Amino acid sequence: MQNIIEKFLEYLKTEKRRADNTLYSYKLDLSAFVAFLNTKNVKDFNAATLENLQEYCEKLRNSDKSKSTVARQIASLKTFYKFLLENGYIVTNYARQLNGQMVERNVNRELLTSDEIKRFLACVQGNGTKEIRDKAMVEMLVQTGLNASAITSLDVKDYNGESIVVRQPRGDKVYGLVQQVRRLVDDYLENSRPRLVMRDGVKALFVNYNGTKMTRQGLWKIIKNYQEIAGIKKEITPRMLKNSVAELRK
């Protein structure tokens, strides 16, 4: 069954142009579903019954996962089953019959409370190479309201000590940075980035532990790590963090 999941992920990547972090989420969700089917001795998606799918959804609802995570996992299942039917892997799409009222559907509307934001940011601390970088990235995301793609697409030349320039097809946009964020970015450029970049020619402002450009998926994983440290049940994404801060500022 895993080879079919890989074909599905390739389809999402090449034909639907889905982002890396989206593909990563689908892979996690579907791997969990396959693990459940294995406990039922179901070795083929076409052999999975409606009862199997309903029992799996019931298991998700009764877990300690956040509503947004459960909603995403069921949505992933429905998308996957549509692919299975269209490509002849199954005869009947039982996922169509899953009750759409079982979970809250609008994942992106779930926000963090003020207390959760404080707990999350309190965990992004430390003076190590990684922590200095993470503080600069997260605080820049929170202050500017930029999305993960914009943050990870920045080059060193896009920061002038006062502001950043986001390159866009319809024209570049300048974002001024408050003193706290400027201080964190300066600290990163002086004390963290030089330790990470081991070769010439790396233009990216934010880099990973291999010294190459930070990806959206990489930033997603970093935020996920601090979410777990903070003990927050909600699944925090760059978009949720950005939207939560924006809502509190209204």
N, C-alpha and C positions, 0 to 999 in steps of 0.2 A: 504493500500500500504506500510505502514511503516513496517509491519511484513515481507514483501518480501525483503525489504532493509536489515533488520536484518539478514535474511537468506543468502543474498548475502555477507554481511560483514563477517559472520561466515565462508562461503565458502572461501573467500579471506584469512582469518586468518588461517584456519586449512589445506586447500589444497594447497593454493598458498604461504603460509608463508609470507604474506605481513606484513610490519612493522606497529606498532601502529599509527605512524603519517600518514602513507598512508591510513589506515582505517579511521582515523579521517577526512582526506580530502575527501574521498569518501562519508562519511556520510554527511558532510556539502554540498557537491555538489548535491547529490541526494535529500536531504531534500529541497534544493532550487528548484529543478525541480518539486518535488511533490507540493510545495507551488504554483508554477506557474500553474500546472495542476488544482489545486483546484479553481483557479480564472476562469478557463475555464469550471468548473463543470465536470471535468473528474475525475472519482473516481476509475478507473481501468486502469492499464498500457496497457491492450489489447485494450482499447477504445481510447487510444491516437492515433491521426492521424499523418501522415507525416507533415501536415501543422502545427500541434501543436509543433512538434519538431523543424521545421524550424523557427517558430515564436519565440520559446524560444531561439534558437541560435542567432537570430537577436537581441533579447532583450539583450543578453549577450554582443554582439558586440557594441551595442549602449550605454552600461553602462560605468561607469568610472573605471571599473576593468582593470587591466593590461592585456596585450596580453597573458602573461604566465598563468594568472588565467583563462582567457577564454579558452585557449587551454586545460588546465587541466580539466575544467568542461565538455567540449565537449568530451574529451577522456574518462572521467569517464562515461559519458552517453553511449558511444559506448560499453564500456566493460560491463556495466550493462545490456544493451539490448541483448548482446550476451548471457549472463547468463539467461535472461528471456526466450529467444527462446529455448535454450538448455534444460531448465527445464519445458517447456510447459506453461509458464505464458502468452506468446503472440503467435500469429500465424505468424505475419510478423515482421521482424526486420527492421523498418523504419530508424533506426540510421545508417544503412549501406549506406543510400542514402544521408547522410549529406555531404555537400561539404567540402572536406579535405583542400581546399584552403582558407577557411573562416578565419583561424587564423594561426599564426606561430606555427608550430608543435613542434619545438625543444625547450621545456621549459627550459631545463637545460643550454642552451647556453645564456640565457638572463643574463647579468651581471650588477652589480652596477657600477656607475661611481665613480671617486675619490671623488667628492663632496658628493655623496650619502653615501659613506662609512664613511666619516668624520661626516656627520650629524647623521648617525646611532650610531657611537661610542660615539659621544658627548652626546647622550641621556642615555648611560649606565653609569650613574654617581650616586653619593650619598654615604652616610655613614651608611645607614640602614642595617640591617641584610641581607635582600634580595638583596639590591644593591651591597653590598660587594661581595656576592656570584656570582651575575650575571657578575660583572666586571671580576672576575677571570676566569669564564667559557668562556666568549666571547673572552677575550684577549688571552686565551690559544688556543682557536679554530683558531683565526686569525693568531697567530704567528706560530703554528705548522702545520696548514693545515690539522689537523685530522678531521675525520667526527664525526657526533653526536654520533654514536654508540661507537666509541673509547673514546670520552670524558666522556660519562656517564658510561662507564664500568670501569673506573679507581677506584682503592681503595686507601685509605690513604697510605698504604705501598708502593704504586707505585710511590710516590713522595718523593725524598730524599733531597729536598732543592735546588737542582741544575737542576734536570732533572726528567722526568717521564718515566715509563716503560709501554708500551702497550703490553699486553699479547695476543699472536697470536698462532694459532695452528701450524704454520710452524716456530715458533721461536719468542721470545720476541724482541721488538725493542725499543731502547732508543732515546728519544727526549730531547735535551738540551733546557732549557728555558732561555730567555733573562732576564735581571735584572728586568725590569718592570713587567713581568709576574710572576716572582718569588716573588716579593714584594706583588703583589696582592693575590697570592695563600697563602702566609704566613699570610697576613692580614685576609684572609677568615678563615684559620685554627685557628687563635687566637681569632678573634672577631665575627665571624659569625657562623661557624659550631657548636661550643659548645652551642649556643643558639637554634639551630635547632634540634640537636640530643638529645633526652630526655631519651634514654635508652642505655644500653651497647650492644655491639655486632654488631653495624652498621659499616660495613667495607668501604662502598662507600665513595669516596672522596667528590663528590658533592651530596648533598641531597636536598630534597624538603621541603616544609613547614611542612610536617608531620614527618620530621626527617628520612625518608626512602630514598632509592636510587633514584636519579634523573633518569628519563626515557628519551628516545629520543623524545617522544611526549611532555614531560615537557619542554625540551630545545627548541623545536620548538615553543611552546606557548610563551616562554620568548622572543625569537627573534621576534615573531609576535607582541608582545606587544610594544617593542621598535621601531619596524617599524612604527606602528601607531602613536606613540609619535613623531617620526621624520617626519611624514607626507609624507612618501615615498609610492608611488602608487604600485610599483613593490612588488610582494609577496616574501619577503626575507625568505629563508630557510637556515639552516646551510650549506648545500651544495653550495647554491648560494653565500653566504658570503665567504666561503672558496675559491671558484673558482674565485670570483671577486678580492680578495686580491692577489691570485696567479697570475692572469693575469696582474695586475698592477706592480707586481714585475719583470716581464719579461723585 
